[in-house]
């Protein structure tokens, strides 16, 4: 009953094509933004902000980058951890070698570097697709890891390949507290969320979805496949690069190639599958679910297995549950949590009448 559209009459094209045409959706988004901007900084502790909220913002952006490539354009990538590494090391080099650059410019340049690398490894997408394209992007993971581990110039001639990132300074103000860093990540996340939402709703997003559904038919109706696919790789790489820079500068406070390994690439893929492919909101659902699930499992099972003499089993439960959830969502609900959210809204629109 609270989700009825009764009385919400759209009188022009602009209101009909709005990002959130239903008033209840707009109120929900405004409420979430208000809680994120005002409520959480006031009431959340520094530990909650640093351990949960900041990682959710960073990984949701990483999941969004892969979702635009896989969920909307249908191009599978297994090298997004490496693209995040490109963004992290590019941001480090820009910030240290040109210290007068504004941090937002640094992150934009880092995203552009990651976009260029992503486009380079996306060139085979015109000739191969599906599993073969996944193997091609998987090669990017190993090649980029090898480059950053071998070429010490990227890490400031540090033989270990691990360097501390400089402090984030905005117009002379140094971001040190957890609230400052959280607000910094939140602003970037909101801006990129709005850009992604509008991008997938426009002509670019429609061309991506046409390629995803049937690339031959998309070519017949006049969509140029190679430029559209490379644009998807470029946009996806840009978002991944910004997420990698945020991860290095805000969360890790260091650039370490081992933090962007193959496991992180699979982790991003799991977020997209569970959150929902082809949904901007699904990236946020998937990131929150994947990051909060281990905490729930530890709280639920730690005491039982510790007292039962199976403490070593707790560390494996997370992987078992991940595998089971991925199979469940692929079989039962391929569109993930985002589809469940849409179904719940449809039920609310008809409640209390049967569907």
C-alpha positions in Angstrom: 0.0 0.0 0.0 2.9 2.4 0.7 4.3 1.7 -2.7 1.3 2.6 -4.8 1.7 4.8 -7.8 -1.9 6.2 -7.6 -1.9 9.9 -8.4 1.6 10.0 -9.7 0.7 11.3 -13.2 3.6 12.0 -15.6 2.7 14.9 -17.9 5.9 15.3 -19.9 8.8 13.2 -21.3 11.3 14.5 -18.7 9.3 13.2 -15.8 8.6 9.9 -17.5 12.3 9.3 -18.2 13.5 10.4 -14.8 16.2 8.4 -13.0 13.7 7.5 -10.3 10.2 8.1 -11.8 8.3 6.8 -8.7 8.2 9.2 -5.7 8.8 6.3 -3.2 12.0 5.4 -5.0 13.2 9.0 -4.8 12.3 9.2 -1.1 14.2 6.0 -0.5 17.3 7.2 -2.3 17.2 10.6 -0.5 16.8 8.8 2.8 19.8 6.6 2.1 21.9 9.6 1.1 20.8 11.4 4.3 21.7 8.5 6.5 25.1 8.1 4.7 26.0 11.8 4.9 24.5 12.7 8.3 23.5 9.7 10.3 26.5 7.4 9.9 29.2 10.0 10.6 27.3 11.1 13.8 26.6 7.7 15.3 29.0 5.2 13.7 32.3 4.6 15.6 35.7 4.9 13.9 36.0 1.1 13.8 32.7 0.7 12.0 33.6 3.4 9.5 37.1 2.1 8.8 36.4 -1.6 8.9 33.0 -1.8 7.1 31.7 1.4 5.6 34.8 2.5 3.7 35.4 -1.0 2.3 31.8 -1.3 1.2 32.0 2.0 -0.7 35.3 1.0 -2.4 34.2 -2.5 -3.4 30.8 -1.4 -4.5 32.6 0.9 -7.0 34.8 -2.0 -8.1 31.7 -4.3 -8.5 29.9 -1.5 -10.5 32.9 -1.3 -12.9 32.6 -5.0 -13.7 28.8 -4.9 -13.8 28.9 -2.3 -16.5 31.2 -4.6 -18.6 29.6 -8.0 -17.8 26.0 -7.2 -16.7 25.3 -4.6 -19.4 27.7 -5.4 -22.3 28.1 -9.1 -21.7 31.9 -9.1 -21.8 33.4 -11.3 -19.1 36.5 -10.1 -17.4 38.7 -11.9 -14.8 41.3 -9.2 -14.6 39.6 -6.4 -12.6 41.9 -6.9 -9.7 44.8 -6.0 -12.0 43.0 -2.9 -13.4 42.5 -1.8 -9.8 46.3 -2.2 -9.3 46.9 0.0 -12.3 44.8 2.7 -10.8 46.5 2.4 -7.4 50.0 2.6 -8.8 49.1 5.3 -11.3 47.6 7.4 -8.5 50.7 6.8 -6.3 53.1 8.0 -9.1 51.0 11.0 -10.0 50.7 12.0 -6.4 54.4 11.6 -5.6 56.0 12.8 -8.8 53.6 15.8 -9.3 52.7 16.7 -5.7 51.0 19.9 -6.7 48.2 18.0 -8.5 44.8 18.0 -6.8 43.8 14.6 -5.4 40.7 14.5 -7.5 42.8 15.1 -10.6 45.1 12.4 -9.5 42.2 9.9 -9.2 40.9 10.9 -12.6 44.3 10.4 -14.2 44.6 7.1 -12.5 41.2 6.0 -13.8 42.2 7.0 -17.3 45.4 5.0 -17.1 43.4 1.9 -16.0 40.9 2.6 -18.8 43.7 2.6 -21.4 45.1 -0.7 -20.1 41.6 -2.2 -20.0 41.0 -1.1 -23.6 44.3 -2.7 -24.6 43.3 -6.0 -23.1 39.8 -5.6 -24.5 40.9 -5.5 -28.1 40.5 -9.3 -28.6 36.8 -8.9 -27.7 36.0 -8.4 -31.4 37.3 -11.8 -32.3 36.6 -13.9 -29.2 33.9 -13.9 -26.6 32.6 -15.9 -23.6 35.1 -18.2 -22.0 37.9 -17.4 -24.4 37.6 -13.7 -23.6 37.7 -14.5 -19.9 41.0 -16.3 -20.5 42.3 -13.3 -22.4 41.4 -10.9 -19.5 42.8 -13.5 -17.1 46.2 -13.0 -18.9 45.9 -9.3 -18.0 45.9 -10.3 -14.3 49.1 -12.2 -14.5 50.9 -9.8 -16.8 50.1 -6.7 -14.8 51.0 -8.5 -11.5 54.4 -9.4 -13.1 55.0 -5.9 -14.4 54.4 -4.2 -11.0 56.4 -6.9 -9.2 59.4 -6.7 -11.6 59.6 -3.0 -12.7 60.5 -1.1 -9.6 60.0 2.3 -11.2 56.3 2.0 -10.5 56.9 1.6 -6.8 59.5 4.4 -6.5 62.4 2.0 -7.0 61.4 -0.1 -4.0 62.6 -3.6 -4.6 59.8 -5.0 -2.5 57.1 -3.4 -4.6 55.2 -2.1 -1.6 55.2 1.6 -0.8 53.2 3.9 1.5 50.9 6.3 -0.2 51.0 10.0 0.5 48.4 11.6 2.7 45.2 12.9 1.0 45.2 16.7 1.0 42.3 18.8 -0.4 42.9 22.5 -0.8 45.4 22.5 2.1 43.3 20.4 4.4 44.7 17.0 5.3 42.3 14.1 5.6 43.3 12.1 8.6 40.2 11.1 10.6 38.0 8.2 9.6 35.0 10.5 9.0 37.1 12.7 6.6 38.2 9.6 4.6 34.6 8.2 4.6 33.1 11.4 3.3 35.8 11.6 0.6 34.9 8.1 -0.6 31.2 8.8 -0.3 31.4 11.9 -2.5 33.4 10.0 -5.2 31.0 7.1 -5.0 27.8 9.3 -5.3 29.2 11.1 -8.3 30.2 7.9 -10.1 26.9 6.3 -9.2 25.0 9.1 -10.9 27.2 9.0 -13.9 26.8 5.2 -14.3 23.1 5.3 -13.8 22.7 7.9 -16.5 25.1 6.2 -18.8 23.4 2.8 -18.8 20.0 4.5 -19.3 21.2 6.4 -22.4 22.1 5.4 -26.0 25.4 3.9 -24.8 23.7 1.6 -22.3 21.1 0.5 -24.9 23.9 -0.4 -27.4 25.7 -2.4 -24.7 22.5 -4.3 -23.8 21.9 -5.0 -27.5 25.4 -6.5 -27.8 24.9 -8.5 -24.6 21.6 -10.0 -25.8 22.8 -10.8 -29.4 25.8 -9.1 -30.9 24.9 -10.2 -34.5 21.5 -8.6 -34.3 23.1 -5.5 -32.8 25.5 -5.3 -35.7 22.6 -5.6 -38.2 20.7 -2.7 -36.7 23.8 -0.4 -37.1 25.6 -0.7 -33.7 29.4 -0.7 -34.3 30.6 -3.6 -32.1 34.2 -2.8 -31.6 33.9 0.8 -30.6 30.9 -0.1 -28.3 32.8 -3.0 -26.7 36.0 -1.0 -26.2 34.0 1.9 -24.7 32.6 -0.6 -22.2 36.1 -1.8 -21.4 37.3 1.8 -21.1 34.5 2.9 -18.7 34.8 -0.3 -16.7 38.6 0.2 -16.4 38.2 3.8 -15.4 35.8 2.9 -12.5 38.1 0.0 -11.5 41.1 2.3 -11.5 39.4 4.9 -9.3 38.3 2.1 -7.0 41.9 0.8 -6.8 43.2 4.3 -6.0 40.7 4.6 -3.2 41.6 1.2 -1.9 45.3 2.1 -1.8 45.0 5.7 -0.5 42.1 5.4 1.9 42.0 1.8 3.1 45.4 0.2 2.8 47.3 3.5 2.8 49.9 1.6 0.7 50.4 0.2 -2.7 50.9 -3.6 -2.5 50.5 -5.7 -5.6 49.6 -8.8 -3.5 46.4 -6.9 -2.5 45.2 -7.0 -6.1 45.7 -10.6 -6.8 43.4 -13.1 -8.7 41.4 -13.7 -5.6 40.2 -10.1 -5.6 39.2 -10.4 -9.2 37.1 -13.4 -8.4 35.7 -11.6 -5.3 34.5 -8.8 -7.6 32.9 -11.3 -9.9 31.1 -12.9 -6.9 29.8 -9.5 -5.9 28.3 -9.0 -9.4 26.7 -12.4 -9.5 25.2 -12.3 -6.1 24.2 -8.6 -6.3 22.7 -8.9 -9.7 24.1 -8.5 -13.2 22.8 -5.6 -15.3 21.9 -3.5 -12.2 23.6 -0.5 -10.8 22.1 -1.1 -7.4 23.1 -4.7 -7.6 26.7 -3.7 -7.3 26.0 -2.2 -3.9 23.9 -5.1 -2.7 26.6 -7.6 -3.7 29.5 -5.6 -2.1 27.6 -5.2 1.2 26.5 -8.9 1.2 30.0 -10.3 0.4 31.7 -8.0 3.0 29.2 -8.5 5.8 28.7 -12.2 5.3 32.0 -13.3 6.9 31.2 -11.3 9.9 27.8 -12.9 10.3 29.3 -16.3 9.8 32.0 -15.7 12.4 29.5 -14.5 15.0 27.1 -17.4 14.3 29.6 -20.3 14.2 32.7 -19.2 16.1 31.3 -20.1 19.5 29.8 -23.4 18.4 32.9 -24.7 16.6 35.3 -23.4 19.1 33.6 -25.3 21.9 33.2 -28.4 19.8 36.8 -28.6 18.8 36.3 -27.6 15.2 37.8 -24.1 15.3 39.8 -24.7 12.1 36.5 -25.4 10.2 35.3 -21.8 10.7 37.8 -20.4 8.2 36.5 -22.8 5.5 32.8 -22.1 6.1 33.0 -18.8 4.4 34.3 -20.4 1.1 31.7 -23.2 1.4 28.9 -20.7 1.8 30.2 -18.5 -1.1 30.2 -21.5 -3.4 26.7 -22.5 -2.4 25.3 -19.0 -2.8 26.9 -18.6 -6.2 25.3 -21.8 -7.4 22.0 -20.8 -5.8 21.8 -17.5 -7.5 23.0 -18.8 -10.9 20.3 -21.5 -10.8 17.4 -20.0 -8.8 17.8 -16.2 -9.4 20.4 -15.3 -12.0 19.7 -11.6 -11.6 20.7 -11.8 -7.9 19.6 -9.6 -5.0 18.7 -6.7 -7.2 15.9 -8.9 -8.8 14.7 -9.9 -5.4 14.5 -6.3 -4.5 12.5 -5.5 -7.6 10.2 -8.4 -6.9 9.6 -7.2 -3.4 8.7 -3.7 -4.8 6.3 -5.3 -7.2 4.6 -7.2 -4.4 4.2 -4.0 -2.4 2.6 -2.2 -5.4 -0.2 -4.9 -5.4 -0.5 -5.6 -1.7 -2.9 -6.7 -0.2 -4.2 -8.1 -3.5 -2.8 -11.4 -4.7 -0.3 -11.4 -7.6 
